[in-house]
Amino acid sequence: MRRLEFKLEATASDSRARAARFTTRHNEVLTPTFMPVGTHAAVRSQRREDLLESGAQVLLANTYHLLLRPGVEIFEKFGGIHAFMNWPRSVLTDSGGFQIFSLPGSRTLRAEYAEFRSYVDNTLVRFSPERSIETQKAIGADIMMVLDQCVPSTVEHHVARSAMQLTHRWASRSLAARGDSAQALFGIVQGARYEDLRIESARVITDMAFDGYAIGGLAVGESGAQREDCTATVTELLPQDLPRYLMGVGTPRDLLEAVHRGVDMFDCILPTALARQGVAFTSLGRRDLRRAAYRGVEGPIDPACGCYTCKTHSIAYLFHLQRVHETSGWQLLGLHNVHFYLQLMRTMRAHIVAGTWLSFYHAQRDLLDARDSYGKPSALITRAALRKRRSRRGRYEVIVREGVGFIREMASGEVMHVGNDPAEEARSLYVEQSRLVARLQTLEDQPLVVWDVGLGAAGNAMASILAVEASSGARQARPLTLVSFENDLDALKLALDHTRWFKHLRHAAPRALLSDYRWTNNRANIDWLLLCGDFALRKFEAPAPDIIFFDPFSFKTDAAVWTLAAFRELARLCRHKPAELFTYTYSTSVRAAMLAAGFYVAKGRGTGPKAETTIGLSPPAAAQPHDHELLGAEWLDRWRRSDAQAPFGSLADDASWHDAVIQHPQFARPGIE
Ligand SMILES: [Zn+2]
């Protein structure tokens, strides 16, 4: 039975972009197309009339959420989702795989099924490929999706492989469960970011007789370039005569790139989700209506747009609605964004059909990505000055050695993570020494709190995030709360302009952190917060730490954080909790300050030119079994002879810190006192 009469109409030359049409049980769908996301049988704050008016051809709904609420019996009573929400066009239901494996909370995964607790009434729900299809049949979707095991694209190869194999077995069971129903069913190619797995998955899935093929598991942690490569690898292996759907992607630029690589269908929450934050996608690039520059601006947000919002309201009015948190502001911006996405897809289609795709593609690439520059001063500057300005920002400049970027503070000349590959130092000194990954692999549900003191170019934070994502897979993990402290974000902003040298920043997290001060990965259970300003003040706002990555600039650049008083405050904050502090220095003066403040002090592993670094333990941490080598009598003897005895900023003849070091319990010799 041919369920979607798919007809390829045109393919662009020197590109895989294609225009096609297919027919569902409700309407004809012209591709490429964008499907607004109506997870709970409603597109956030949008009326059906406006969706119809914008030209939406297919809505996306979610099996997992609709199974829990309103429940299958409601769809059976109404004869399906079309009658329930009075939607005359097509509906595609996602299977629920993504939600089951990404939402926090307990779930059990077996070869036969996944089991989880309902967030509505806490009952245990057993969800198998057969149950997913049965639910989607009851919902009455025009296009159903197979149940898959979705893992972040950054997981290790063996984790990605086993999730892919389970997805293949479930795909075959889903197909059998669909039987002779007239509803179409799409298979999903998985395999994370690994080319060999993507190829294997595309071969196995296309051997099964689905009505279309989806690419799943992207837009969850990989870089844009990785996603584009992966998309191209898969579309090359998909049959020409069936629709192709890239799940959960993305920005207008992402859509342009994916169409160029041969994708026909998309869904994404961005148009409505970003509307709530005041962001509009326009033919001039993104506009952020939270910016004060828009306060009195006349005219529509997008002069090229014909939507209700653009025909009716000025930028100044939309700006005002954002300012006063008026919900109609979200609705109006969401309406425009959905309209913009759908209009963009129609324009792409027109260029493919007209044979002008490639020039359109090249002209739009940078435009769609353009940052909001409205109201910012522009000056005539020379190319050389521009280059120089780009490599500098505020107090910082980028220097490159053997293809690796470093950030230098220009006044002091101090370089972050000098003498090493910064990513390697971050892994070794901070992530590995703290046993971060192992400490998250417990059933405990209290978050493990890591303080990242001195975000810098996010070397330590990203090393932590990448290590945790790579190990998380589908296993139960303790949540991680990562709190970064920074008083000057220029280092990170500068490094983000040069990701070819700062490879650890090719990830969605750092930009999200800069714009929202928070980034969350539900699947890997990571919550990353940014506290800007003085560490001395802001540390009191953060939950008490289990682990501290203490990596600010040294005393000569960043004096205040290294003083005895600063360490005393820190010691007080972790006096009730086993906390471990890792820092790159092994300066006698810093160790003395930590000891005098009440930390136990141990030798840390060496890095680059340094033979040693330093670990501080709060008294409860020192009282627990640990394998750190505490400084002993030998160090104390050297300290007595040193001319750098005093903690930074303390007077040399102050007896209080002197006695506190000598009498520190870590130097007490049992039996001799
Ligand atoms: Zn508009």
Residues whose N, C-alpha, C, O or C-beta is under 5 A from the ligand:
A	BS01	ZN	D302 C305 G306 C307 T309 C310 H336
